[in-house]
């Protein structure tokens, strides 16, 4: 973790490896994603995901330690700003995975000799419906 200093405290900033590690197993990812619906209390999360108390608290501890979620005064948990951004990235990865066959097709065409940049951009535009994924792919061919 990197450190940053405020007037009263030294904050340990989590690395991207630590943040992604906090949701690297299926149960932790599900626990993180359940907060998409809004702030939830511990018991609701435990029941919804069928976790033991130990599973819940160890995972929630990791999520809060890397600043993906925080505990509100009323005892519920919510995404931090970093958590909101990270959730957006997780959704993008899930969307890309759901169209991996299209991405594989683009890769296969790109491997062919003499595939022009213009041809690749046209293929991206015709194959990829998701605007964010299309934008990322287009930037890679610009």
GROMACS elastic network, one bead per residue, 0.5 to 0.9 nm:
[ bonds ]
;  ai    aj funct       b0    kb
    1    12     6  0.56815   500
    1    13     6  0.51297   500
    1    15     6  0.53853   500
    1    18     6  0.80388   500
    2    11     6  0.83177   500
    2    12     6  0.56498   500
    2    14     6  0.65800   500
    2    15     6  0.70850   500
    3    10     6  0.65857   500
    3    11     6  0.56159   500
    3    13     6  0.55928   500
    3    14     6  0.87255   500
    4     9     6  0.86642   500
    4    10     6  0.58513   500
    4    11     6  0.53650   500
    4    12     6  0.65714   500
    4    13     6  0.70421   500
    5     8     6  0.78700   500
    5     9     6  0.61367   500
    5    11     6  0.61770   500
    5    12     6  0.88181   500
    6     9     6  0.53582   500
    6    10     6  0.61937   500
    6    11     6  0.76679   500
    7    10     6  0.83441   500
   13    66     6  0.76550   500
   13    67     6  0.85530   500
   14    17     6  0.80147   500
   14    18     6  0.59331   500
   14    19     6  0.64132   500
   14    65     6  0.81132   500
   14    66     6  0.54040   500
   14    67     6  0.76653   500
   15    18     6  0.51641   500
   15    19     6  0.62820   500
   15    20     6  0.86636   500
   15    66     6  0.82223   500
   16    19     6  0.50127   500
   16    20     6  0.60346   500
   16    21     6  0.82436   500
   17    20     6  0.52918   500
   17    21     6  0.58357   500
   17    22     6  0.86161   500
   18    22     6  0.62863   500
   18    66     6  0.67948   500
   19    22     6  0.53205   500
   19    23     6  0.73679   500
   19    24     6  0.89800   500
   19    62     6  0.86857   500
   19    63     6  0.78605   500
   19    65     6  0.89513   500
   19    66     6  0.55590   500
   19    67     6  0.79619   500
   19    68     6  0.75100   500
   19    86     6  0.87772   500
   20    23     6  0.56288   500
   20    24     6  0.61217   500
   20    86     6  0.87337   500
   21    25     6  0.80302   500
   21    62     6  0.88898   500
   22    25     6  0.79085   500
   22    28     6  0.69434   500
   22    29     6  0.80942   500
   22    59     6  0.74634   500
   22    62     6  0.56912   500
   22    63     6  0.58494   500
   22    65     6  0.89178   500
   22    66     6  0.73804   500
   22    68     6  0.87525   500
   23    26     6  0.73363   500
   23    27     6  0.79577   500
   23    30     6  0.82828   500
   23    31     6  0.84592   500
   23    32     6  0.71535   500
   23    59     6  0.84400   500
   23    62     6  0.86561   500
   23    63     6  0.77004   500
   24    27     6  0.86466   500
   24    28     6  0.68657   500
   24    29     6  0.66941   500
   25    28     6  0.54822   500
   25    29     6  0.62345   500
   25    30     6  0.87250   500
   26    29     6  0.51217   500
   26    30     6  0.61361   500
   26    31     6  0.85689   500
   27    30     6  0.50820   500
   27    31     6  0.61113   500
   27    32     6  0.85819   500
   27    49     6  0.80173   500
   27    51     6  0.84846   500
   27    55     6  0.87225   500
   27    59     6  0.84177   500
   28    32     6  0.61176   500
   28    33     6  0.85563   500
   28    55     6  0.89828   500
   28    56     6  0.86499   500
   28    59     6  0.59776   500
   28    60     6  0.81529   500
   28    63     6  0.83529   500
   29    32     6  0.50382   500
   29    33     6  0.60713   500
   29    34     6  0.85605   500
   30    33     6  0.50421   500
   30    34     6  0.60179   500
   30    35     6  0.89395   500
   30    49     6  0.76127   500
   31    34     6  0.52994   500
   31    35     6  0.71677   500
   31    45     6  0.71842   500
   31    46     6  0.88538   500
   31    49     6  0.71668   500
   31    56     6  0.82676   500
   31    59     6  0.79748   500
   31    60     6  0.80713   500
   32    35     6  0.58550   500
   32    36     6  0.78420   500
   32    60     6  0.85215   500
   32    63     6  0.76445   500
   32    68     6  0.82434   500
   32    69     6  0.80661   500
   32    79     6  0.84057   500
   32    83     6  0.85973   500
   32    87     6  0.82189   500
   33    36     6  0.54897   500
   33    37     6  0.82630   500
   33    87     6  0.73221   500
   34    37     6  0.63325   500
   34    38     6  0.80725   500
   34    40     6  0.84578   500
   34    45     6  0.75027   500
   34    48     6  0.85764   500
   34    49     6  0.85390   500
   35    38     6  0.52470   500
   35    39     6  0.61171   500
   35    40     6  0.66897   500
   35    45     6  0.86346   500
   35    69     6  0.87269   500
   35    77     6  0.75154   500
   35    78     6  0.61990   500
   35    79     6  0.68554   500
   36    39     6  0.81354   500
   36    78     6  0.83994   500
   36    79     6  0.79282   500
   36    84     6  0.85920   500
   36    87     6  0.81091   500
   37    40     6  0.83023   500
   38    77     6  0.83787   500
   38    78     6  0.65365   500
   38    79     6  0.82398   500
   39    72     6  0.85104   500
   39    76     6  0.55855   500
   39    77     6  0.51929   500
   39    79     6  0.79072   500
   40    43     6  0.83686   500
   40    44     6  0.64112   500
   40    45     6  0.66648   500
   40    75     6  0.83270   500
   40    77     6  0.54295   500
   40    78     6  0.70468   500
   41    44     6  0.55192   500
   41    45     6  0.64687   500
   41    46     6  0.87947   500
   41    71     6  0.89771   500
   41    74     6  0.85940   500
   41    75     6  0.60775   500
   41    77     6  0.61442   500
   42    45     6  0.52638   500
   42    46     6  0.61163   500
   42    47     6  0.86237   500
   42    56     6  0.79862   500
   42    57     6  0.87618   500
   42    75     6  0.77620   500
   42    76     6  0.68786   500
   42    77     6  0.77059   500
   43    46     6  0.50446   500
   43    47     6  0.60598   500
   43    48     6  0.83936   500
   44    47     6  0.52390   500
   44    48     6  0.58992   500
   44    49     6  0.84662   500
   45    48     6  0.51358   500
   45    49     6  0.60173   500
   45    50     6  0.80249   500
   45    51     6  0.80137   500
   45    56     6  0.80407   500
   46    49     6  0.55010   500
   46    50     6  0.55288   500
   46    52     6  0.68457   500
   46    53     6  0.70685   500
   46    55     6  0.88055   500
   46    56     6  0.64334   500
   47    51     6  0.68268   500
   47    52     6  0.89102   500
   48    51     6  0.80819   500
   51    54     6  0.79418   500
   51    55     6  0.58487   500
   51    56     6  0.59101   500
   52    55     6  0.51341   500
   52    56     6  0.61360   500
   52    57     6  0.86282   500
   53    56     6  0.50324   500
   53    57     6  0.60498   500
   53    58     6  0.84917   500
   54    57     6  0.52818   500
   54    58     6  0.60225   500
   54    59     6  0.84260   500
   55    58     6  0.54842   500
   55    59     6  0.61665   500
   55    60     6  0.84720   500
   56    59     6  0.53928   500
   56    60     6  0.59505   500
   56    61     6  0.83920   500
   57    60     6  0.50471   500
   57    61     6  0.58179   500
   57    62     6  0.85522   500
   58    61     6  0.51647   500
   58    62     6  0.64666   500
   58    63     6  0.88546   500
   59    62     6  0.51779   500
   59    63     6  0.62751   500
   59    64     6  0.87052   500
   60    64     6  0.61057   500
   60    65     6  0.83755   500
   60    69     6  0.81218   500
   61    64     6  0.52826   500
   61    65     6  0.59402   500
   61    66     6  0.87053   500
   62    65     6  0.50009   500
   62    66     6  0.62989   500
   62    67     6  0.85528   500
   62    68     6  0.87792   500
   63    66     6  0.55825   500
   63    67     6  0.63268   500
   63    68     6  0.53682   500
   63    69     6  0.58101   500
   63    70     6  0.81691   500
   63    83     6  0.89333   500
   64    68     6  0.58326   500
   64    69     6  0.50215   500
   64    70     6  0.55984   500
   64    71     6  0.79171   500
   65    68     6  0.77792   500
   65    69     6  0.84019   500
   65    70     6  0.88923   500
   66    69     6  0.81058   500
   67    70     6  0.69131   500
   67    79     6  0.85415   500
   67    80     6  0.66075   500
   67    81     6  0.86655   500
   67    82     6  0.68106   500
   67    83     6  0.70572   500
   68    78     6  0.85591   500
   68    79     6  0.59336   500
   68    80     6  0.54879   500
   68    81     6  0.76605   500
   68    82     6  0.57042   500
   68    84     6  0.77386   500
   68    86     6  0.76614   500
   68    87     6  0.89709   500
   69    77     6  0.64653   500
   69    78     6  0.53731   500
   69    80     6  0.50223   500
   69    81     6  0.85404   500
   69    82     6  0.82231   500
   69    83     6  0.60205   500
   69    84     6  0.88721   500
   70    76     6  0.84130   500
   70    77     6  0.55613   500
   70    78     6  0.56612   500
   70    79     6  0.64322   500
   70    80     6  0.61821   500
   71    74     6  0.80323   500
   71    75     6  0.60045   500
   71    76     6  0.57263   500
   71    78     6  0.66565   500
   72    75     6  0.53710   500
   72    76     6  0.53932   500
   72    77     6  0.59609   500
   72    78     6  0.73081   500
   73    76     6  0.74263   500
   74    77     6  0.88850   500
   78    83     6  0.85152   500
   79    82     6  0.74994   500
   79    84     6  0.57280   500
   79    87     6  0.86725   500
   80    84     6  0.62041   500
   80    85     6  0.86382   500
   81    84     6  0.51007   500
   81    85     6  0.63633   500
   81    86     6  0.85585   500
   82    85     6  0.51401   500
   82    86     6  0.59928   500
   82    87     6  0.84486   500
   83    87     6  0.59147   500
   83    88     6  0.85290   500
   84    87     6  0.50763   500
   84    88     6  0.63323   500
   84    89     6  0.88043   500
   85    88     6  0.51155   500
   85    89     6  0.64513   500
   85    90     6  0.87935   500
   86    90     6  0.62115   500
   86    91     6  0.86617   500
   87    91     6  0.61914   500
   87    92     6  0.85831   500
   88    91     6  0.51553   500
   88    92     6  0.62736   500
   88    93     6  0.87767   500
   89    92     6  0.50134   500
   89    93     6  0.62734   500
   89    94     6  0.86553   500
   90    93     6  0.51162   500
   90    94     6  0.62108   500
   90    95     6  0.86198   500
   91    94     6  0.50134   500
   91    95     6  0.60953   500
   91    96     6  0.85661   500
   92    95     6  0.50457   500
   92    96     6  0.61504   500
   92    97     6  0.85673   500
   92   132     6  0.77958   500
   92   133     6  0.74443   500
   93    96     6  0.50513   500
   93    97     6  0.61166   500
   93    98     6  0.86214   500
   94    97     6  0.50311   500
   94    98     6  0.62309   500
   94    99     6  0.89094   500
   95    98     6  0.50850   500
   95    99     6  0.66536   500
   95   100     6  0.87203   500
   95   130     6  0.81173   500
   95   133     6  0.82387   500
   96    99     6  0.53123   500
   96   100     6  0.60084   500
   96   103     6  0.79635   500
   96   130     6  0.88242   500
   96   133     6  0.70258   500
   97   101     6  0.84786   500
   97   103     6  0.88836   500
   98   101     6  0.80079   500
   99   102     6  0.54310   500
   99   103     6  0.65551   500
   99   104     6  0.87607   500
   99   128     6  0.83006   500
  100   104     6  0.59564   500
  100   105     6  0.84823   500
  101   105     6  0.62074   500
  101   106     6  0.87525   500
  102   106     6  0.63627   500
  102   107     6  0.87090   500
  102   127     6  0.67503   500
  102   128     6  0.74483   500
  103   106     6  0.50800   500
  103   107     6  0.62879   500
  103   108     6  0.86912   500
  103   124     6  0.89470   500
  103   127     6  0.87736   500
  103   128     6  0.84961   500
  104   107     6  0.50170   500
  104   108     6  0.62011   500
  104   109     6  0.87096   500
  105   108     6  0.50554   500
  105   109     6  0.62665   500
  105   110     6  0.85705   500
  106   109     6  0.51866   500
  106   110     6  0.60876   500
  106   111     6  0.86880   500
  106   120     6  0.75832   500
  106   123     6  0.74304   500
  106   124     6  0.74492   500
  106   127     6  0.86430   500
  107   110     6  0.50363   500
  107   111     6  0.62724   500
  107   112     6  0.89674   500
  108   111     6  0.52531   500
  108   112     6  0.68224   500
  109   112     6  0.53772   500
  109   113     6  0.86696   500
  109   115     6  0.71325   500
  109   120     6  0.79566   500
  110   113     6  0.77209   500
  110   114     6  0.86102   500
  110   115     6  0.60068   500
  110   116     6  0.84926   500
  110   120     6  0.71659   500
  111   114     6  0.88415   500
  111   115     6  0.77783   500
  112   115     6  0.61272   500
  113   116     6  0.89662   500
  115   118     6  0.84448   500
  115   119     6  0.65878   500
  115   120     6  0.70344   500
  116   119     6  0.51486   500
  116   120     6  0.63567   500
  116   121     6  0.87183   500
  117   120     6  0.51333   500
  117   121     6  0.62154   500
  117   122     6  0.86795   500
  117   141     6  0.63966   500
  117   142     6  0.76916   500
  118   121     6  0.51291   500
  118   122     6  0.62398   500
  118   123     6  0.86561   500
  118   141     6  0.87268   500
  119   122     6  0.51367   500
  119   123     6  0.62106   500
  119   124     6  0.86621   500
  120   123     6  0.50402   500
  120   124     6  0.61454   500
  120   125     6  0.86224   500
  120   138     6  0.86011   500
  120   141     6  0.75255   500
  121   124     6  0.50714   500
  121   125     6  0.62232   500
  121   126     6  0.86869   500
  121   137     6  0.84168   500
  121   138     6  0.62519   500
  121   141     6  0.70305   500
  121   142     6  0.85306   500
  122   125     6  0.50920   500
  122   126     6  0.62056   500
  122   127     6  0.85645   500
  123   126     6  0.51238   500
  123   127     6  0.58827   500
  123   128     6  0.81515   500
  124   127     6  0.52838   500
  124   128     6  0.55795   500
  124   129     6  0.88024   500
  124   134     6  0.64461   500
  124   137     6  0.72245   500
  124   138     6  0.71346   500
  125   128     6  0.58424   500
  125   129     6  0.75516   500
  125   134     6  0.68693   500
  125   138     6  0.84419   500
  126   129     6  0.76143   500
  127   134     6  0.88202   500
  128   131     6  0.75686   500
  128   133     6  0.72758   500
  128   134     6  0.57274   500
  129   132     6  0.89288   500
  129   133     6  0.81390   500
  129   134     6  0.70899   500
  130   133     6  0.55146   500
  130   134     6  0.60326   500
  130   135     6  0.85760   500
  131   135     6  0.59665   500
  131   136     6  0.86141   500
  132   135     6  0.50882   500
  132   136     6  0.62905   500
  132   137     6  0.86920   500
  133   136     6  0.51422   500
  133   137     6  0.62015   500
  133   138     6  0.85354   500
  134   137     6  0.51669   500
  134   138     6  0.60070   500
  134   139     6  0.85858   500
  135   138     6  0.51219   500
  135   139     6  0.62040   500
  135   140     6  0.87779   500
  136   139     6  0.52502   500
  136   140     6  0.65415   500
  137   140     6  0.51657   500
  137   141     6  0.67083   500
  137   142     6  0.89869   500
  138   141     6  0.52270   500
  138   142     6  0.62785   500
  139   142     6  0.51795   500
